[in-house]
């Protein structure tokens, strides 16, 4: 199913490596704060975004299969790093 969802997205050395569905933006921001404390912020970046994504429900939990408008995410990350 294609829908607009909140996603916590992790970038490693400029490449998107993980995306996690979050029910609300507040949940995403809380997870982001925890994740930033756990990793080296020099090479890893986290962002919370409303994205258009293909999702599925697997074992009772919603999962993001792929992000459809990923060029906008890369654009925002690129300019926020500079």
Residue, then its C-alpha position, 0 to 999 in steps of 0.5 A: x500500500x502506498x501512503x504518506x507516513x512518518x519515517x525515521x531515516x538513517x544515513x551512513x556516509x551520505x547513503x540511506x541505509x535504514x528507514x523505520x515507520x513511526x506512528x507519530x512525529x513525536x515518537x520519531x523525534x524521541x527515537x531520533x534523540x535516543x539513536x543520536x546518543x548511541x552512535x558516532x554523529x560524525x558519520x551517521x545522520x538521522x532525520x524524521x520526515x513525512x514521506x510517501x512510501x510503500x508499506x506493508x503490515x508484517x507480523x502485526x507491525x507496519x514496515x516501510x518497504x521503500x520510499x517513493x520520493x527519496x530525492x527530496x530527502x537527499x536534497x534536505x539532508x544535503x543542504x542541512x549538512x552544509 
